[in-house]
Amino acid sequence: MISREEAIQLLEDCIKSENMRKHCLASEAVLRAVARRLGRNEEEWGLAGLLHDIDVEITNADPFTHGPYAEKLLKGKVSDEMLDAIVMHNEVATGKERTTEFQHALAAGETITGLITATTLVYPDKKLASVQAKSVTKRMKQKAFAASVKRENILECEQIGIPIHEFAELSVNAMRDVSDYLGL
């Protein structure tokens, strides 16, 4: 499997947007925390979070090619399970529904990072340290807030046995661990 250092280099080669790189780092942190919580392979799940959007700039985030194109970039470098989760984080491109624990975890984990970031940015100090998980779950109910964030993806956390309030707490704490890199 690709090393984290190799994954970071690939990320830097393929993604030029600093904000997109931050999203990938946040997703890595959340997926590592989810893996620990579920007793799964933390390195593998973390790298899936880090690399899930590796093709987003190449495909211009086209919903019909984003995800499957990543398979061309990552085939032979990551496990088949990781590759499947990465491809399936954008189920629109595959025409299939997510069914595995890894698929649900990646979809929920990478999506909640956007809601947490948006929540952080409305706080007066704009610091992740100030954000409470209950604020994130409260914002989930406000459809106009961070309207592009797919709440149904975040709620897939419940399909892997993690209630939304616990998932929000786990995710906020994971992102706090990398807040210096995120600039939050």
C-alpha positions in Angstrom: 0.0 0.0 0.0 1.1 3.6 -0.7 2.8 5.3 2.2 1.4 8.5 3.7 4.4 10.4 2.4 3.7 9.1 -1.1 0.0 9.9 -0.7 0.8 13.5 0.3 3.1 13.8 -2.7 0.3 12.5 -5.0 -2.2 14.9 -3.4 0.2 17.8 -4.0 0.7 16.7 -7.6 -3.0 16.4 -8.3 -4.7 19.0 -6.2 -3.5 22.6 -6.4 -6.3 24.2 -4.3 -5.2 24.8 -0.8 -8.7 24.6 0.5 -9.2 21.2 -1.2 -6.0 19.9 0.3 -7.2 21.1 3.7 -10.5 19.2 3.1 -8.5 16.1 2.4 -6.4 16.5 5.5 -9.5 17.0 7.6 -11.1 13.9 6.0 -8.0 11.9 6.8 -8.2 12.9 10.5 -11.9 12.1 10.7 -11.5 8.7 9.0 -8.6 7.8 11.3 -10.8 8.5 14.3 -13.7 6.5 12.8 -11.4 3.6 12.2 -10.1 3.7 15.8 -13.7 3.8 17.1 -14.7 0.8 14.9 -11.5 -1.2 15.4 -10.5 -0.9 11.7 -7.2 -0.3 10.0 -6.5 3.3 10.9 -3.8 3.8 8.2 -5.9 2.4 5.4 -9.0 4.4 6.4 -7.0 7.6 7.0 -5.4 7.3 3.6 -8.8 6.8 2.0 -9.8 10.1 3.6 -6.7 11.8 2.4 -7.0 10.5 -1.2 -10.8 10.4 -1.8 -10.8 13.6 -3.8 -7.5 13.0 -5.7 -9.3 13.4 -9.0 -11.5 16.4 -8.2 -9.5 19.0 -10.1 -8.7 16.6 -13.0 -12.5 15.9 -13.5 -13.6 19.5 -12.6 -15.7 17.8 -9.9 -17.9 16.3 -12.6 -20.4 14.2 -10.7 -20.3 11.5 -13.5 -16.5 11.0 -13.5 -15.3 12.2 -10.1 -14.5 9.0 -8.1 -14.2 6.5 -10.9 -11.3 8.5 -12.4 -9.5 8.2 -9.1 -9.4 4.5 -9.8 -7.0 5.1 -12.7 -4.7 7.1 -10.5 -4.7 4.7 -7.5 -5.1 1.2 -8.9 -2.3 -1.0 -7.6 -1.3 1.6 -5.0 -4.0 1.0 -2.5 -6.1 -2.0 -1.4 -9.2 -2.9 -3.4 -11.4 -2.1 -0.4 -9.9 1.4 -0.2 -10.3 1.9 -3.9 -13.9 0.8 -3.7 -14.7 3.2 -0.8 -13.0 6.1 -2.7 -14.9 5.4 -5.9 -18.2 5.0 -4.0 -17.9 8.2 -2.0 -19.5 9.8 -5.0 -22.3 7.3 -5.7 -23.7 9.4 -8.5 -20.9 8.4 -10.8 -21.4 4.7 -10.2 -25.2 4.5 -10.3 -25.0 2.2 -7.2 -25.8 2.7 -3.6 -23.2 2.4 -0.9 -23.4 -0.9 1.0 -20.2 -1.5 2.9 -19.0 -0.1 6.3 -16.0 1.5 4.6 -18.1 3.2 1.9 -20.5 4.6 4.5 -17.7 5.8 6.8 -15.9 7.6 4.0 -19.0 9.3 2.7 -20.1 10.4 6.1 -16.6 11.4 7.3 -15.6 13.4 4.3 -18.9 15.2 4.2 -19.1 16.2 7.8 -15.8 18.1 7.4 -17.6 20.7 5.3 -20.3 21.2 7.9 -17.8 21.5 10.7 -15.7 24.0 8.7 -18.7 26.1 7.9 -19.8 26.0 11.5 -16.3 27.1 12.6 -16.3 30.1 10.2 -19.5 31.6 11.7 -18.0 31.6 15.2 -16.7 35.0 16.2 -13.1 33.7 16.7 -13.3 31.3 13.7 -11.5 28.7 15.8 -12.2 25.0 15.8 -11.4 24.9 19.5 -14.6 26.9 20.1 -16.9 24.6 18.2 -19.1 22.2 20.1 -20.5 19.1 18.6 -24.0 20.1 19.5 -23.6 23.2 17.4 -22.7 21.0 14.4 -25.8 18.8 14.9 -27.9 21.9 15.4 -26.6 23.3 12.1 -27.4 20.0 10.3 -31.1 20.8 10.9 -30.8 24.2 9.2 -31.0 23.3 5.5 -30.1 26.8 4.4 -26.8 26.7 6.4 -24.0 25.2 4.2 -26.7 24.1 1.8 -24.4 22.1 -0.4 -23.5 19.7 2.4 -25.4 16.5 1.9 -26.9 15.8 5.3 -28.0 12.3 4.2 -24.3 11.4 3.6 -23.4 12.5 7.1 -26.3 10.5 8.5 -24.7 7.3 7.0 -22.7 7.3 10.3 -25.7 5.7 11.8 -25.5 2.8 9.3 -22.1 2.0 10.8 -23.3 2.1 14.3 -22.3 5.6 15.4 -25.1 7.9 16.4 -25.0 11.4 14.9 -24.2 13.2 18.1 -21.3 10.9 18.8 -20.1 11.1 15.2 -20.1 14.9 15.4 -18.1 14.9 18.6 -15.6 12.4 17.2 -15.3 14.4 14.0 -14.8 17.8 15.7 -12.2 16.3 18.0 -10.4 14.7 15.1 -10.3 18.0 13.1 -9.1 19.8 16.2 -6.0 17.5 16.2 -5.1 18.9 12.8 -6.5 22.5 13.2 -3.0 24.0 12.8 -2.8 22.5 9.3 -6.4 23.5 8.6 -5.9 27.1 9.7 -8.9 26.9 12.0 
